[in-house]
Amino acid sequence: MFRRTFWFTTGVATGVWATTKVNRKLKQLTPEHLAVTAANRAIDAGHRLKDRAVGFALDVRENMARREAELDDALGLNAPVDRELPEARHHTAIENRSNPKSVDNDRTTYSYNRNEDF
């Protein structure tokens, strides 16, 4: 009698376990669950891709700054400047003939009018 009870209990437990497993798998195969799973995996993949892209961009910036410093040293652009810069020069682009200060009598002036006869 004890053997029958043991095997009956074992069969019931196995049936409950198998039914639970099958029901879980069926729920995982519903279209809604598949859509949610796919969306979650896509989001995770996007986050991993973004992290890799940010890491790559930071590496590029770091190496670019290092290389730029190397080139500046090679070209002597980081050397201290010992001389003073010259003063700014002011030139008039077009002479104002009505202003007597801007007209130099010593210089020959040319007309920019190309339709004028010589």
DSSP file (Angstrom, degrees, kcal/mol; ACC not computed):
  #  RESIDUE AA STRUCTURE BP1 BP2  ACC     N-H-->O    O-->H-N    N-H-->O    O-->H-N    TCO  KAPPA ALPHA  PHI   PSI    X-CA   Y-CA   Z-CA
    1    1 A M     >        0   0    0      0, 0.0     4,-2.0     0, 0.0     5,-0.2   0.000 360.0 360.0 360.0 -38.9    0.0    0.0    0.0
    2    2 A F  H  >  +     0   0    0      1,-0.2     4,-2.3     2,-0.2     5,-0.1   0.865 360.0  54.5 -63.8 -37.1    2.9    2.4    0.8
    3    3 A R  H  > S+     0   0    0      2,-0.2     4,-2.6     1,-0.2     5,-0.2   0.919 107.4  49.5 -64.0 -44.1    4.4    1.8   -2.6
    4    4 A R  H  > S+     0   0    0      1,-0.2     4,-2.4     2,-0.2    -1,-0.2   0.913 111.4  48.7 -63.1 -42.6    1.2    2.8   -4.4
    5    5 A T  H  X S+     0   0    0     -4,-2.0     4,-2.5     2,-0.2     5,-0.2   0.915 111.3  50.7 -64.0 -42.3    0.8    5.9   -2.3
    6    6 A F  H  X S+     0   0    0     -4,-2.3     4,-2.5     2,-0.2    -2,-0.2   0.946 114.1  42.9 -59.6 -50.4    4.5    6.9   -3.0
    7    7 A W  H  X S+     0   0    0     -4,-2.6     4,-2.3     2,-0.2    -1,-0.2   0.846 113.3  52.2 -69.7 -33.6    4.1    6.4   -6.8
    8    8 A F  H  X S+     0   0    0     -4,-2.4     4,-2.4    -5,-0.2    -1,-0.2   0.937 112.3  45.5 -65.3 -46.0    0.8    8.1   -6.9
    9    9 A T  H  X S+     0   0    0     -4,-2.5     4,-2.5     1,-0.2    -2,-0.2   0.892 112.8  51.1 -64.6 -40.1    2.2   11.2   -5.0
   10   10 A T  H  X S+     0   0    0     -4,-2.5     4,-2.3    -5,-0.2    -1,-0.2   0.913 111.0  48.4 -64.1 -42.0    5.3   11.2   -7.3
   11   11 A G  H  X S+     0   0    0     -4,-2.3     4,-2.4     2,-0.2    -2,-0.2   0.897 112.0  48.6 -64.5 -42.4    3.0   11.1  -10.4
   12   12 A V  H  X S+     0   0    0     -4,-2.4     4,-2.5     2,-0.2     5,-0.2   0.930 112.6  48.2 -63.8 -45.0    0.8   13.9   -9.1
   13   13 A A  H  X S+     0   0    0     -4,-2.5     4,-2.4     1,-0.2    -2,-0.2   0.900 112.6  48.6 -63.0 -41.3    3.9   16.1   -8.3
   14   14 A T  H  X S+     0   0    0     -4,-2.3     4,-2.7    -5,-0.2    -1,-0.2   0.901 111.3  50.4 -65.4 -40.7    5.4   15.4  -11.7
   15   15 A G  H  X S+     0   0    0     -4,-2.4     4,-2.6     2,-0.2    -2,-0.2   0.905 111.7  47.1 -63.9 -42.9    2.1   16.3  -13.4
   16   16 A V  H  X S+     0   0    0     -4,-2.5     4,-2.4     2,-0.2    -2,-0.2   0.924 113.8  48.2 -64.3 -44.5    1.8   19.6  -11.5
   17   17 A W  H  X S+     0   0    0     -4,-2.4     4,-2.3    -5,-0.2    -2,-0.2   0.930 114.1  45.8 -61.7 -46.0    5.5   20.4  -12.2
   18   18 A A  H  X S+     0   0    0     -4,-2.7     4,-2.5     2,-0.2    -2,-0.2   0.900 112.5  50.9 -65.4 -41.3    5.1   19.6  -16.0
   19   19 A T  H  X S+     0   0    0     -4,-2.6     4,-2.5     2,-0.2    -1,-0.2   0.910 110.8  49.2 -63.0 -41.9    1.8   21.5  -16.2
   20   20 A T  H  X S+     0   0    0     -4,-2.4     4,-2.2     2,-0.2    -2,-0.2   0.920 112.1  48.2 -63.0 -44.4    3.4   24.6  -14.6
   21   21 A K  H  X S+     0   0    0     -4,-2.3     4,-2.2     2,-0.2    -2,-0.2   0.920 112.7  47.8 -62.4 -44.7    6.4   24.4  -16.9
   22   22 A V  H  X S+     0   0    0     -4,-2.5     4,-2.5     1,-0.2    -2,-0.2   0.907 111.4  50.4 -65.2 -42.4    4.1   24.1  -20.0
   23   23 A N  H  X S+     0   0    0     -4,-2.5     4,-2.1     2,-0.2    -1,-0.2   0.897 110.4  49.9 -64.7 -39.3    1.9   27.0  -19.0
   24   24 A R  H  X S+     0   0    0     -4,-2.2     4,-1.8     2,-0.2    -1,-0.2   0.919 111.9  48.2 -62.4 -43.2    4.9   29.2  -18.4
   25   25 A K  H  X S+     0   0    0     -4,-2.2     4,-1.0     1,-0.2    -2,-0.2   0.889 110.1  51.6 -66.5 -38.4    6.3   28.4  -21.8
   26   26 A L  H  < S+     0   0    0     -4,-2.5     3,-0.3     1,-0.2    -1,-0.2   0.884 108.9  50.7 -65.2 -37.9    2.9   29.0  -23.5
   27   27 A K  H >< S+     0   0    0     -4,-2.1     3,-1.1     1,-0.2     6,-0.3   0.866 107.5  54.2 -66.3 -34.8    2.7   32.4  -21.8
   28   28 A Q  H 3< S+     0   0    0     -4,-1.8    -1,-0.2     1,-0.2    -2,-0.2   0.740 105.9  54.0 -69.5 -21.9    6.2   33.2  -23.1
   29   29 A L  T 3< S+     0   0    0     -4,-1.0    -1,-0.2    -3,-0.3    -2,-0.2   0.358  80.5 113.0 -96.4   5.8    5.1   32.4  -26.6
   30   30 A T  S <> S-     0   0    0     -3,-1.1     4,-2.5    -4,-0.2     5,-0.2  -0.481  77.9-118.3 -73.3 150.7    2.1   34.8  -26.7
   31   31 A P  H  > S+     0   0    0      0, 0.0     4,-2.3     0, 0.0     5,-0.2   0.871 112.7  53.1 -58.7 -38.0    2.5   37.7  -29.1
   32   32 A E  H  > S+     0   0    0      2,-0.2     4,-2.3     1,-0.2     5,-0.2   0.934 111.3  45.1 -63.8 -45.0    2.3   40.3  -26.4
   33   33 A H  H  > S+     0   0    0     -6,-0.3     4,-2.5     1,-0.2    -1,-0.2   0.889 112.3  51.9 -66.7 -38.2    5.0   38.6  -24.3
   34   34 A L  H  X S+     0   0    0     -4,-2.5     4,-2.5     2,-0.2    -1,-0.2   0.897 110.0  49.7 -64.4 -38.9    7.2   38.2  -27.4
   35   35 A A  H  X S+     0   0    0     -4,-2.3     4,-2.5    -5,-0.2    -2,-0.2   0.921 111.9  47.4 -65.3 -43.5    6.8   41.9  -28.3
   36   36 A V  H  X S+     0   0    0     -4,-2.3     4,-2.5     2,-0.2    -2,-0.2   0.915 112.8  49.2 -64.0 -42.6    7.7   43.0  -24.7
   37   37 A T  H  X S+     0   0    0     -4,-2.5     4,-2.4     2,-0.2    -2,-0.2   0.920 111.9  48.3 -62.9 -44.3   10.7   40.7  -24.7
   38   38 A A  H  X S+     0   0    0     -4,-2.5     4,-2.3     1,-0.2    -2,-0.2   0.909 112.0  49.5 -64.0 -40.9   11.9   42.0  -28.1
   39   39 A A  H  X S+     0   0    0     -4,-2.5     4,-2.4     2,-0.2    -2,-0.2   0.917 111.0  49.2 -64.4 -42.9   11.4   45.6  -27.0
   40   40 A N  H  X S+     0   0    0     -4,-2.5     4,-2.4     1,-0.2    -1,-0.2   0.901 112.2  47.9 -63.7 -40.5   13.4   45.0  -23.8
   41   41 A R  H  X S+     0   0    0     -4,-2.4     4,-2.6     2,-0.2    -1,-0.2   0.890 111.1  51.1 -67.8 -37.7   16.2   43.3  -25.7
   42   42 A A  H  X S+     0   0    0     -4,-2.3     4,-2.4     2,-0.2    -2,-0.2   0.907 110.7  48.8 -65.3 -40.5   16.3   46.2  -28.2
   43   43 A I  H  X S+     0   0    0     -4,-2.4     4,-2.3     2,-0.2    -2,-0.2   0.923 112.0  48.6 -64.3 -43.5   16.5   48.7  -25.4
   44   44 A D  H  X S+     0   0    0     -4,-2.4     4,-2.3     1,-0.2    -2,-0.2   0.914 111.9  49.0 -62.2 -42.3   19.3   46.8  -23.7
   45   45 A A  H  X S+     0   0    0     -4,-2.6     4,-2.5     1,-0.2    -1,-0.2   0.893 110.1  52.2 -64.7 -38.5   21.2   46.6  -27.0
   46   46 A G  H  X S+     0   0    0     -4,-2.4     4,-2.6     2,-0.2    -2,-0.2   0.900 109.2  49.4 -63.4 -41.2   20.7   50.3  -27.5
   47   47 A H  H  X S+     0   0    0     -4,-2.3     4,-2.4     2,-0.2    -2,-0.2   0.909 112.0  48.0 -65.0 -41.4   22.1   51.1  -24.1
   48   48 A R  H  X S+     0   0    0     -4,-2.3     4,-2.2     2,-0.2    -2,-0.2   0.915 113.2  48.2 -64.6 -41.2   25.1   48.9  -24.7
   49   49 A L  H  X S+     0   0    0     -4,-2.5     4,-2.5     2,-0.2    -2,-0.2   0.905 111.4  50.1 -65.3 -41.2   25.7   50.5  -28.1
   50   50 A K  H  X S+     0   0    0     -4,-2.6     4,-2.7     2,-0.2     5,-0.2   0.918 110.1  50.4 -63.3 -43.2   25.4   54.0  -26.7
   51   51 A D  H  X S+     0   0    0     -4,-2.4     4,-2.3     1,-0.2    -1,-0.2   0.905 112.1  47.4 -62.1 -41.0   27.9   53.2  -23.9
   52   52 A R  H  X S+     0   0    0     -4,-2.2     4,-2.5     2,-0.2    -1,-0.2   0.909 112.3  49.7 -66.4 -40.8   30.3   51.8  -26.5
   53   53 A A  H  X S+     0   0    0     -4,-2.5     4,-2.7     2,-0.2    -2,-0.2   0.902 111.4  48.5 -65.6 -41.0   29.8   54.9  -28.7
   54   54 A V  H  X S+     0   0    0     -4,-2.7     4,-2.4     2,-0.2    -1,-0.2   0.922 112.2  49.1 -64.5 -43.3   30.4   57.3  -25.8
   55   55 A G  H  X S+     0   0    0     -4,-2.3     4,-2.1    -5,-0.2    -2,-0.2   0.905 112.0  48.8 -61.3 -41.6   33.5   55.4  -24.8
   56   56 A F  H  X S+     0   0    0     -4,-2.5     4,-2.6     2,-0.2    -2,-0.2   0.922 110.7  50.2 -64.0 -44.4   34.8   55.5  -28.4
   57   57 A A  H  X S+     0   0    0     -4,-2.7     4,-2.5     1,-0.2    -2,-0.2   0.900 110.4  49.7 -62.9 -40.3   34.1   59.2  -28.6
   58   58 A L  H  X S+     0   0    0     -4,-2.4     4,-2.3     2,-0.2    -1,-0.2   0.897 111.0  49.8 -65.3 -39.1   35.9   59.9  -25.4
   59   59 A D  H  X S+     0   0    0     -4,-2.1     4,-2.6     2,-0.2     5,-0.2   0.912 110.7  50.0 -63.9 -41.9   38.9   57.8  -26.6
   60   60 A V  H  X S+     0   0    0     -4,-2.6     4,-2.6     1,-0.2    -2,-0.2   0.932 111.7  47.7 -63.1 -45.3   39.0   59.7  -29.9
   61   61 A R  H  X S+     0   0    0     -4,-2.5     4,-2.5     2,-0.2    -1,-0.2   0.911 112.4  49.2 -62.7 -42.3   38.9   63.1  -28.1
   62   62 A E  H  X S+     0   0    0     -4,-2.3     4,-2.1     1,-0.2    -2,-0.2   0.938 115.1  43.2 -63.2 -46.7   41.7   62.1  -25.7
   63   63 A N  H  X S+     0   0    0     -4,-2.6     4,-2.6     2,-0.2    -1,-0.2   0.855 112.5  53.9 -68.4 -34.4   43.9   60.8  -28.5
   64   64 A M  H  X S+     0   0    0     -4,-2.6     4,-2.5    -5,-0.2    -2,-0.2   0.922 110.1  46.6 -65.3 -42.9   43.1   63.8  -30.7
   65   65 A A  H  X S+     0   0    0     -4,-2.5     4,-2.1     2,-0.2    -2,-0.2   0.900 113.2  49.5 -65.4 -39.8   44.1   66.2  -27.9
   66   66 A R  H  X S+     0   0    0     -4,-2.1     4,-2.0    -5,-0.2    -2,-0.2   0.928 113.2  45.9 -64.0 -44.8   47.3   64.2  -27.2
   67   67 A R  H  X S+     0   0    0     -4,-2.6     4,-2.6     1,-0.2    -2,-0.2   0.876 110.7  53.2 -67.1 -37.6   48.2   64.2  -30.9
   68   68 A E  H  X S+     0   0    0     -4,-2.5     4,-2.5     1,-0.2    -1,-0.2   0.895 108.6  49.9 -64.5 -38.8   47.5   67.9  -31.3
   69   69 A A  H  X S+     0   0    0     -4,-2.1     4,-2.3     2,-0.2    -2,-0.2   0.895 110.0  51.2 -65.3 -39.2   49.8   68.6  -28.3
   70   70 A E  H  X S+     0   0    0     -4,-2.0     4,-2.4     2,-0.2    -2,-0.2   0.923 112.1  46.3 -62.5 -43.9   52.5   66.5  -30.0
   71   71 A L  H  X S+     0   0    0     -4,-2.6     4,-2.3     2,-0.2     6,-0.2   0.894 110.4  52.8 -67.0 -39.2   52.1   68.5  -33.3
   72   72 A D  H  X>S+     0   0    0     -4,-2.5     5,-2.5     2,-0.2     4,-0.8   0.911 111.5  46.8 -61.6 -41.7   52.1   71.8  -31.5
   73   73 A D  H  <5S+     0   0    0     -4,-2.3     3,-0.4     3,-0.2    -2,-0.2   0.906 112.0  50.7 -65.0 -41.0   55.4   70.8  -29.8
   74   74 A A  H  <5S+     0   0    0     -4,-2.4    -2,-0.2     1,-0.2    -1,-0.2   0.861 115.0  42.6 -66.3 -34.8   56.8   69.7  -33.1
   75   75 A L  H  <5S-     0   0    0     -4,-2.3    -1,-0.2    -5,-0.1    -2,-0.2   0.529 112.0-118.9 -88.8  -6.5   55.9   72.9  -34.8
   76   76 A G  T ><5S+     0   0    0     -4,-0.8     3,-0.8    -3,-0.4    -3,-0.2   0.734  71.3 134.4  78.6  22.3   57.0   75.1  -31.9
   77   77 A L  T 3 < +     0   0    0     -5,-2.5    -4,-0.2     1,-0.2    -5,-0.1   0.691  68.2  55.6 -78.7 -16.9   53.6   76.6  -31.3
   78   78 A N  T 3  S+     0   0    0     -6,-0.7    -1,-0.2    -9,-0.1    -5,-0.1   0.444  81.6 113.8 -92.4  -0.6   53.8   76.0  -27.5
   79   79 A A  S <  S-     0   0    0     -3,-0.8     2,-0.1    -7,-0.2    -6,-0.0  -0.426  78.1-102.5 -70.7 144.9   57.1   78.0  -27.2
   80   80 A P        -     0   0    0      0, 0.0     2,-0.6     0, 0.0    -1,-0.1  -0.403  32.4-121.3 -67.7 144.6   56.9   81.2  -25.2
   81   81 A V        -     0   0    0      1,-0.1    -3,-0.0    -2,-0.1     0, 0.0  -0.782  27.2-177.3 -90.8 122.5   56.7   84.4  -27.3
   82   82 A D        +     0   0    0     -2,-0.6     2,-0.3     2,-0.1    -1,-0.1   0.613  59.7  69.1 -95.1 -14.8   59.6   86.7  -26.5
   83   83 A R  S    S-     0   0    0      1,-0.0     2,-0.3     0, 0.0    -2,-0.0  -0.673  80.5-115.0-107.6 159.8   58.7   89.6  -28.8
   84   84 A E        -     0   0    0     -2,-0.3    -2,-0.1     1,-0.1    -1,-0.0  -0.624  33.0-109.5 -89.5 150.1   55.9   92.1  -28.7
   85   85 A L        -     0   0    0     -2,-0.3     3,-0.1     1,-0.1    -1,-0.1  -0.518  38.6-106.2 -75.3 145.4   53.2   92.1  -31.4
   86   86 A P        -     0   0    0      0, 0.0    -1,-0.1     0, 0.0     3,-0.1  -0.286  42.6 -91.8 -68.7 158.7   53.3   95.1  -33.8
   87   87 A E        -     0   0    0      1,-0.1     2,-0.1     0, 0.0     0, 0.0  -0.329  49.1 -94.2 -68.1 153.3   50.7   97.8  -33.4
   88   88 A A        -     0   0    0     -3,-0.1     2,-0.4     1,-0.1    -1,-0.1  -0.448  37.7-137.8 -69.2 140.0   47.6   97.5  -35.5
   89   89 A R        -     0   0    0     -2,-0.1     2,-0.6    -3,-0.1    -1,-0.1  -0.823   9.0-150.8-101.3 138.1   47.7   99.3  -38.8
   90   90 A H        +     0   0    0     -2,-0.4     2,-0.4     2,-0.0    -2,-0.0  -0.940  18.9 174.4-112.7 119.5   44.6  101.2  -39.9
   91   91 A H        -     0   0    0     -2,-0.6     2,-0.5     3,-0.0     3,-0.1  -0.952  30.9-124.6-121.1 141.9   44.1  101.6  -43.7
   92   92 A T        -     0   0    0     -2,-0.4     3,-0.2     1,-0.2    -2,-0.0  -0.739  12.9-155.4 -84.7 131.8   41.2  103.1  -45.3
   93   93 A A  S    S+     0   0    0     -2,-0.5     2,-0.4     1,-0.3    -1,-0.2   0.911  83.7  18.1 -73.1 -42.3   39.6  100.7  -47.8
   94   94 A I  S    S-     0   0    0     -3,-0.1    -1,-0.3     2,-0.0     2,-0.2  -0.998  88.3-120.3-131.1 130.8   38.1  103.5  -49.9
   95   95 A E        -     0   0    0     -2,-0.4     2,-0.8    -3,-0.2     3,-0.1  -0.455  14.1-140.3 -73.1 140.6   39.2  107.0  -49.7
   96   96 A N    >   -     0   0    0     -2,-0.2     3,-1.0     1,-0.1     6,-0.3  -0.876  15.4-171.3 -99.5 104.5   36.7  109.6  -48.7
   97   97 A R  T 3  S+     0   0    0     -2,-0.8    -1,-0.1     1,-0.3     6,-0.1   0.701  81.2  62.2 -74.2 -17.8   37.5  112.6  -51.0
   98   98 A S  T 3  S+     0   0    0     -3,-0.1    -1,-0.3     1,-0.1     3,-0.1   0.707  90.6  76.6 -79.2 -17.2   35.1  114.9  -49.2
   99   99 A N  S X  S-     0   0    0     -3,-1.0     3,-0.9     1,-0.1     4,-0.5  -0.839  71.0-156.9 -93.2 117.0   37.2  114.5  -46.0
  100  100 A P  T 3  S+     0   0    0      0, 0.0     3,-0.5     0, 0.0    -1,-0.1   0.743  88.6  63.2 -68.6 -21.2   40.3  116.6  -46.3
  101  101 A K  T 3  S+     0   0    0      1,-0.2    -4,-0.1    -3,-0.1    -3,-0.0   0.822 101.7  50.0 -71.3 -29.2   42.2  114.5  -43.8
  102  102 A S  S <  S+     0   0    0     -3,-0.9     2,-0.6    -6,-0.3    -1,-0.2   0.547  91.9  88.8 -88.6  -6.2   42.0  111.4  -45.9
  103  103 A V        -     0   0    0     -3,-0.5     2,-0.6    -4,-0.5     3,-0.0  -0.823  57.9-165.3 -97.8 121.3   43.3  113.0  -49.1
  104  104 A D        -     0   0    0     -2,-0.6     3,-0.4     1,-0.1    -3,-0.0  -0.912   9.4-158.2-101.5 126.0   47.1  112.9  -49.6
  105  105 A N  S    S+     0   0    0     -2,-0.6    -1,-0.1     1,-0.2    -2,-0.0   0.698  88.3  63.3 -76.2 -17.9   48.2  115.3  -52.3
  106  106 A D  S    S+     0   0    0      2,-0.1    -1,-0.2    -3,-0.0     2,-0.2   0.786  92.1  75.9 -76.8 -27.5   51.4  113.4  -52.8
  107  107 A R  S    S-     0   0    0     -3,-0.4     2,-0.5     1,-0.0    -3,-0.0  -0.508  79.3-124.1 -90.0 152.9   49.8  110.2  -53.9
  108  108 A T        -     0   0    0     -2,-0.2     2,-0.4     2,-0.0    -2,-0.1  -0.827  29.2-152.1 -89.5 129.1   48.3  109.4  -57.3
  109  109 A T        -     0   0    0     -2,-0.5     2,-0.4    -5,-0.0     0, 0.0  -0.805   3.1-150.0-105.4 147.4   44.7  108.2  -56.9
  110  110 A Y        -     0   0    0     -2,-0.4     2,-0.3     2,-0.0    -2,-0.0  -0.863  14.8-122.9-115.5 147.7   42.9  105.9  -59.2
  111  111 A S        -     0   0    0     -2,-0.4     5,-0.0     1,-0.1     0, 0.0  -0.702   7.1-154.9 -89.2 140.5   39.3  105.8  -60.0
  112  112 A Y        +     0   0    0     -2,-0.3     2,-0.8     3,-0.0    -1,-0.1   0.396  65.1 107.7 -92.2   2.4   37.5  102.5  -59.5
  113  113 A N    >   -     0   0    0      1,-0.2     3,-0.8     2,-0.1    -2,-0.1  -0.734  49.2-171.6 -84.1 112.9   34.9  103.4  -62.1
  114  114 A R  T 3  S+     0   0    0     -2,-0.8    -1,-0.2     1,-0.2    -2,-0.0   0.582  79.7  65.0 -82.8 -10.3   35.6  101.1  -65.1
  115  115 A N  T 3  S+     0   0    0      2,-0.1     2,-0.3    -3,-0.0    -1,-0.2   0.483  79.6 105.9 -88.7  -1.7   33.1  102.9  -67.3
  116  116 A E  S <  S-     0   0    0     -3,-0.8     2,-0.2     1,-0.1    -5,-0.0  -0.574  70.8-126.9 -81.6 137.2   35.1  106.1  -67.2
  117  117 A D              0   0    0     -2,-0.3    -2,-0.1     1,-0.1    -1,-0.1  -0.535 360.0 360.0 -80.0 151.0   37.1  107.1  -70.3
  118  118 A F              0   0    0     -2,-0.2    -1,-0.1     0, 0.0    -2,-0.0   0.446 360.0 360.0 -90.9 360.0   40.8  107.8  -69.9
